Amino acid sequence: MQKKRPALEWQQREVMGMDVMNAFNKLDKTFKVLVIALIVLVVLVPIGLIASGTAFGEWGPDELQQAVGYVPTGLQHLTGIWSAPLDGYDLPGDHSTIPTQTPGYYVSAIVGVLVVGLIAYGIGKVIIKRND
């Protein structure tokens, strides 16, 4: 005779015949690795402060004009549409030294990770809903 499990435990372990806890444990390990990797990257973000020049792909029209000799028309039209909330990855105020600029880099990194994470989560929810 099979031992009967309490209803709550059964609901936690099996959903539509799937062993949810087993699937969660596999995802949990992957999630931990992802979180650790993101934390390491966030901690390393201020390295950009000691690098010379500009970051790849973050050129404004003036820097692009200087680098390649022209600015695409589409970029000229889009330039005024969006301005970054933390322009130059810096918090408001006078931050002329690397230690005073570092908090702005950390805030930018954390906000970026959260925004991208929420967008990925939302897309995942939509995909799961479509597949059901």
C-alpha positions as a Markdown table, in Angstrom:
| # | Residue | x | y | z |
|---|---|---|---|---|
| 1 | Met | 0.0 | 0.0 | 0.0 |
| 2 | Gln | 1.4 | 3.4 | -1.0 |
| 3 | Lys | 1.9 | 6.0 | 1.7 |
| 4 | Lys | -0.4 | 8.9 | 1.2 |
| 5 | Arg | 1.3 | 12.3 | 1.0 |
| 6 | Pro | -0.3 | 15.4 | 2.6 |
| 7 | Ala | -2.2 | 17.5 | 0.0 |
| 8 | Leu | 0.1 | 20.5 | 0.4 |
| 9 | Glu | 3.3 | 18.5 | -0.3 |
| 10 | Trp | 1.7 | 16.9 | -3.3 |
| 11 | Gln | 0.7 | 20.3 | -4.7 |
| 12 | Gln | 4.2 | 21.6 | -4.2 |
| 13 | Arg | 5.9 | 18.6 | -5.8 |
| 14 | Glu | 3.7 | 17.9 | -8.8 |
| 15 | Val | 2.0 | 20.2 | -11.2 |
| 16 | Met | 0.3 | 18.6 | -14.2 |
| 17 | Gly | 2.4 | 15.4 | -13.6 |
| 18 | Met | 5.7 | 17.2 | -13.4 |
| 19 | Asp | 8.1 | 17.0 | -10.5 |
| 20 | Val | 8.4 | 20.7 | -9.9 |
| 21 | Met | 10.9 | 20.5 | -7.0 |
| 22 | Asn | 13.4 | 18.5 | -9.2 |
| 23 | Ala | 13.0 | 21.0 | -12.0 |
| 24 | Phe | 13.4 | 23.9 | -9.6 |
| 25 | Asn | 16.6 | 22.4 | -8.1 |
| 26 | Lys | 18.1 | 22.2 | -11.5 |
| 27 | Leu | 17.1 | 25.8 | -12.3 |
| 28 | Asp | 18.2 | 26.9 | -8.9 |
| 29 | Lys | 21.8 | 25.8 | -9.5 |
| 30 | Thr | 21.9 | 27.6 | -12.9 |
| 31 | Phe | 20.2 | 30.7 | -11.3 |
| 32 | Lys | 22.9 | 30.8 | -8.6 |
| 33 | Val | 25.7 | 30.7 | -11.2 |
| 34 | Leu | 23.9 | 33.5 | -13.1 |
| 35 | Val | 23.6 | 35.6 | -10.0 |
| 36 | Ile | 27.2 | 35.1 | -9.0 |
| 37 | Ala | 28.4 | 36.0 | -12.5 |
| 38 | Leu | 26.2 | 39.2 | -12.5 |
| 39 | Ile | 27.6 | 40.2 | -9.1 |
| 40 | Val | 31.2 | 39.7 | -10.3 |
| 41 | Leu | 30.4 | 41.8 | -13.4 |
| 42 | Val | 28.8 | 44.6 | -11.3 |
| 43 | Val | 31.7 | 44.6 | -9.0 |
| 44 | Leu | 34.1 | 45.0 | -11.9 |
| 45 | Val | 32.1 | 47.8 | -13.6 |
| 46 | Pro | 34.3 | 50.7 | -12.3 |
| 47 | Ile | 37.2 | 49.3 | -14.3 |
| 48 | Gly | 35.8 | 51.5 | -17.1 |
| 49 | Leu | 36.9 | 54.5 | -15.1 |
| 50 | Ile | 40.5 | 53.7 | -15.5 |
| 51 | Ala | 40.3 | 52.9 | -19.2 |
| 52 | Ser | 41.3 | 55.5 | -21.7 |
| 53 | Gly | 39.1 | 56.7 | -24.6 |
| 54 | Thr | 35.4 | 55.9 | -25.0 |
| 55 | Ala | 33.5 | 52.7 | -24.6 |
| 56 | Phe | 32.8 | 50.8 | -27.8 |
| 57 | Gly | 29.4 | 51.7 | -29.2 |
| 58 | Glu | 28.7 | 54.6 | -26.8 |
| 59 | Trp | 29.7 | 57.3 | -29.2 |
| 60 | Gly | 27.7 | 60.4 | -29.6 |
| 61 | Pro | 27.4 | 62.2 | -32.9 |
| 62 | Asp | 30.4 | 64.4 | -32.2 |
| 63 | Glu | 32.6 | 61.4 | -31.4 |
| 64 | Leu | 31.4 | 59.5 | -34.4 |
| 65 | Gln | 32.1 | 62.5 | -36.6 |
| 66 | Gln | 35.6 | 62.6 | -35.3 |
| 67 | Ala | 36.2 | 58.9 | -35.5 |
| 68 | Val | 34.8 | 58.1 | -39.0 |
| 69 | Gly | 34.3 | 61.4 | -40.6 |
| 70 | Tyr | 30.4 | 61.5 | -40.9 |
| 71 | Val | 27.3 | 60.9 | -38.9 |
| 72 | Pro | 24.5 | 58.9 | -40.4 |
| 73 | Thr | 21.3 | 60.9 | -41.0 |
| 74 | Gly | 19.2 | 58.5 | -38.9 |
| 75 | Leu | 21.5 | 59.0 | -35.9 |
| 76 | Gln | 21.3 | 62.8 | -36.2 |
| 77 | His | 17.5 | 62.6 | -36.1 |
| 78 | Leu | 17.4 | 60.3 | -33.1 |
| 79 | Thr | 20.0 | 62.1 | -31.0 |
| 80 | Gly | 17.6 | 64.4 | -29.2 |
| 81 | Ile | 14.9 | 61.8 | -28.5 |
| 82 | Trp | 16.5 | 60.0 | -25.6 |
| 83 | Ser | 18.9 | 61.2 | -22.9 |
| 84 | Ala | 20.2 | 58.8 | -20.3 |
| 85 | Pro | 18.9 | 59.1 | -16.8 |
| 86 | Leu | 22.5 | 58.9 | -15.5 |
| 87 | Asp | 24.4 | 60.7 | -18.2 |
| 88 | Gly | 28.0 | 59.5 | -18.2 |
| 89 | Tyr | 27.1 | 56.9 | -15.5 |
| 90 | Asp | 27.4 | 59.6 | -13.0 |
| 91 | Leu | 25.1 | 60.8 | -10.2 |
| 92 | Pro | 24.2 | 64.5 | -10.0 |
| 93 | Gly | 26.9 | 66.7 | -8.6 |
| 94 | Asp | 30.6 | 67.4 | -9.0 |
| 95 | His | 32.5 | 64.1 | -9.2 |
| 96 | Ser | 35.9 | 64.7 | -10.5 |
| 97 | Thr | 37.8 | 61.8 | -8.9 |
| 98 | Ile | 37.5 | 58.1 | -9.5 |
| 99 | Pro | 36.2 | 57.3 | -6.0 |
| 100 | Thr | 33.4 | 59.8 | -6.3 |
| 101 | Gln | 32.4 | 58.6 | -9.7 |
| 102 | Thr | 32.3 | 54.9 | -8.7 |
| 103 | Pro | 28.8 | 55.0 | -7.0 |
| 104 | Gly | 27.3 | 56.3 | -10.2 |
| 105 | Tyr | 28.8 | 53.3 | -12.1 |
| 106 | Tyr | 27.4 | 50.9 | -9.5 |
| 107 | Val | 23.9 | 52.5 | -9.6 |
| 108 | Ser | 23.9 | 52.3 | -13.4 |
| 109 | Ala | 25.0 | 48.7 | -13.4 |
| 110 | Ile | 22.4 | 47.6 | -10.9 |
| 111 | Val | 19.6 | 49.5 | -12.6 |
| 112 | Gly | 20.7 | 48.0 | -16.0 |
| 113 | Val | 20.7 | 44.5 | -14.6 |
| 114 | Leu | 17.3 | 45.0 | -13.1 |
| 115 | Val | 15.8 | 46.5 | -16.2 |
| 116 | Val | 17.2 | 43.8 | -18.5 |
| 117 | Gly | 16.2 | 41.1 | -16.0 |
| 118 | Leu | 12.6 | 42.4 | -15.8 |
| 119 | Ile | 12.4 | 42.6 | -19.6 |
| 120 | Ala | 13.7 | 39.0 | -19.9 |
| 121 | Tyr | 11.3 | 37.8 | -17.3 |
| 122 | Gly | 8.4 | 39.5 | -19.1 |
| 123 | Ile | 9.4 | 38.0 | -22.4 |
| 124 | Gly | 9.7 | 34.6 | -20.7 |
| 125 | Lys | 6.2 | 34.9 | -19.3 |
| 126 | Val | 4.8 | 35.8 | -22.7 |
| 127 | Ile | 6.5 | 32.8 | -24.4 |
| 128 | Ile | 5.3 | 30.4 | -21.7 |
| 129 | Lys | 1.8 | 31.7 | -22.0 |
| 130 | Arg | 1.9 | 31.2 | -25.8 |
| 131 | Asn | 3.2 | 27.6 | -25.4 |
| 132 | Asp | 0.4 | 26.7 | -23.0 |
